[in-house]
Amino acid sequence: EGLRFFAVAAEHNLLVSLALPPKWQPALRQLARHYPSVPLLCHHMGLVRVGEDENLRQILASAQMPNIYIKLSGQYYASRVGWDFPNADTQPIVRALYNAYGPARLLWGSDYPVVRSAMTYEQALEVFRTHCTFVSEADKTLILGENLNRLLAHAGR
């Protein structure tokens, strides 16, 4: 039934948004190969946490598949210091994802409404917009909305 779901997503040009742990990245890569027209969006930076180097390697390996995308959201989940704005210890993860996936396959997300238990919506935005100084302003424009607009414009056609 799961494969049928992805076949239907391919048939209807749908985006598949997934919250899956890093250990499922090899299976995700297989799906990406089998359904190359289906954009696969991983939530919350692939659910990696600071210090989980092997998990990060799995997520970075998935960058080889052009239809796998990463949502830059929930950085407070990844942080070792917990709910401490701006979650500076997660910046190396964001940088690694940016370098591996490039700006065209990253999408910002707020994690609203859950984010309200950790920070304000504005802080969730500023974690990326202000504190990811290694991302160019042009690339931030892509990540903060243009990439999602492009994916959604293609969906359902």
C-alpha positions as CSV (number, residue, x, y, z in Angstrom):
1,E,0.0,0.0,0.0
2,G,2.9,2.4,0.7
3,L,4.3,2.0,-2.8
4,R,0.8,2.5,-4.2
5,F,0.7,5.8,-2.3
6,F,3.9,7.0,-4.0
7,A,2.7,5.8,-7.4
8,V,-0.5,8.0,-6.9
9,A,1.7,10.9,-5.8
10,A,3.7,10.5,-9.0
11,E,0.6,10.2,-11.1
12,H,-0.8,13.5,-9.7
13,N,2.5,15.4,-9.4
14,L,2.2,15.7,-5.6
15,L,4.8,16.7,-3.1
16,V,5.2,14.2,-0.3
17,S,6.1,15.7,3.1
18,L,7.6,13.3,5.6
19,A,8.7,13.2,9.2
20,L,11.0,10.3,9.3
21,P,14.0,9.5,11.4
22,P,17.5,9.5,9.9
23,K,17.7,5.7,10.0
24,W,15.0,5.6,7.2
25,Q,17.2,7.8,4.8
26,P,18.4,4.7,2.9
27,A,14.8,3.6,2.2
28,L,14.0,7.2,1.3
29,R,16.8,7.2,-1.3
30,Q,15.3,4.0,-2.8
31,L,11.9,5.7,-3.0
32,A,13.5,8.7,-4.6
33,R,15.2,6.5,-7.2
34,H,11.9,4.7,-7.9
35,Y,9.8,7.8,-8.1
36,P,12.1,10.5,-9.5
37,S,9.3,12.9,-10.3
38,V,8.0,13.0,-6.7
39,P,9.5,15.7,-4.5
40,L,10.2,14.2,-1.1
41,L,10.4,16.8,1.7
42,C,12.0,15.8,5.0
43,H,10.8,17.7,8.1
44,H,12.9,19.3,10.8
45,M,16.3,19.0,9.1
46,G,15.8,15.3,8.8
47,L,15.3,14.9,12.5
48,V,19.0,14.9,13.2
49,R,20.3,16.1,16.6
50,V,23.5,17.8,17.5
51,G,26.2,15.2,18.0
52,E,24.6,12.5,15.9
53,D,27.3,12.4,13.2
54,E,26.2,9.1,11.6
55,N,22.6,10.3,11.4
56,L,23.8,13.5,9.8
57,R,25.9,11.5,7.3
58,Q,22.7,9.6,6.3
59,I,20.8,12.8,5.7
60,L,23.7,14.3,3.8
61,A,23.9,11.2,1.6
62,S,20.4,11.7,0.5
63,A,21.4,15.0,-1.1
64,Q,22.6,12.8,-4.1
65,M,19.0,12.4,-5.0
66,P,17.7,15.5,-6.8
67,N,14.1,15.0,-5.6
68,I,14.8,15.0,-1.9
69,Y,14.3,18.3,-0.1
70,I,14.9,19.3,3.5
71,K,12.8,21.6,5.6
72,L,14.8,23.9,7.9
73,S,12.5,23.9,10.8
74,G,12.5,22.8,14.4
75,Q,16.1,23.7,15.1
76,Y,15.2,23.6,18.8
77,Y,14.5,19.8,18.5
78,A,18.1,19.3,17.2
79,S,19.8,21.5,19.9
80,R,21.7,19.9,22.8
81,V,21.0,23.0,24.9
82,G,17.3,22.6,24.5
83,W,14.9,25.5,23.9
84,D,17.6,28.2,23.9
85,F,17.0,30.8,21.1
86,P,18.8,31.0,18.7
87,N,20.0,27.4,19.0
88,A,23.5,28.3,17.9
89,D,24.8,24.7,18.4
90,T,22.6,23.7,15.4
91,Q,24.3,26.0,12.9
92,P,26.9,23.4,11.8
93,I,24.0,21.1,10.9
94,V,22.2,23.9,8.9
95,R,25.5,24.7,7.2
96,A,26.1,21.1,6.2
97,L,22.6,20.8,4.8
98,Y,23.0,24.0,2.9
99,N,26.3,22.8,1.4
100,A,25.0,19.4,0.5
101,Y,21.5,20.2,-0.8
102,G,22.2,23.7,-2.0
103,P,19.7,26.6,-1.7
104,A,17.2,25.2,-4.2
105,R,16.3,22.1,-2.1
106,L,16.0,23.7,1.3
107,L,12.7,25.1,2.6
108,W,12.2,27.1,5.8
109,G,9.4,26.2,8.1
110,S,8.2,27.6,11.4
111,D,6.9,24.4,13.0
112,Y,3.8,26.4,13.9
113,P,1.9,25.9,16.2
114,V,4.3,23.7,18.2
115,V,7.1,26.3,18.0
116,R,5.1,28.5,20.4
117,S,6.2,26.2,23.3
118,A,9.9,27.1,22.5
119,M,9.9,30.6,21.0
120,T,7.9,33.1,19.2
121,Y,7.1,32.7,15.5
122,E,9.3,35.7,14.8
123,Q,12.2,34.1,16.7
124,A,11.7,30.9,14.6
125,L,12.1,33.0,11.5
126,E,15.1,34.9,12.9
127,V,16.9,31.7,13.8
128,F,17.3,31.3,10.0
129,R,17.0,34.8,8.6
130,T,19.4,36.6,11.0
131,H,21.6,33.8,12.5
132,C,22.5,31.8,9.4
133,T,25.0,34.4,8.2
134,F,26.6,31.9,5.8
135,V,23.5,31.9,3.6
136,S,23.4,34.7,1.0
137,E,20.4,37.0,0.9
138,A,19.5,35.7,-2.5
139,D,19.6,32.1,-1.2
140,K,17.5,33.1,1.8
141,T,14.8,34.4,-0.6
142,L,14.7,31.0,-2.2
143,I,14.6,29.1,1.1
144,L,12.1,31.4,2.8
145,G,9.4,30.9,0.2
146,E,10.4,30.8,-3.5
147,N,11.3,27.1,-3.3
148,L,8.0,26.1,-1.8
149,N,6.1,28.3,-4.2
150,R,7.9,26.5,-7.1
151,L,7.1,23.0,-5.7
152,L,3.4,23.9,-5.1
153,A,3.0,25.5,-8.5
154,H,4.0,22.2,-10.0
155,A,1.9,20.1,-7.7
156,G,-1.3,18.6,-9.1
157,R,-0.6,19.4,-12.7
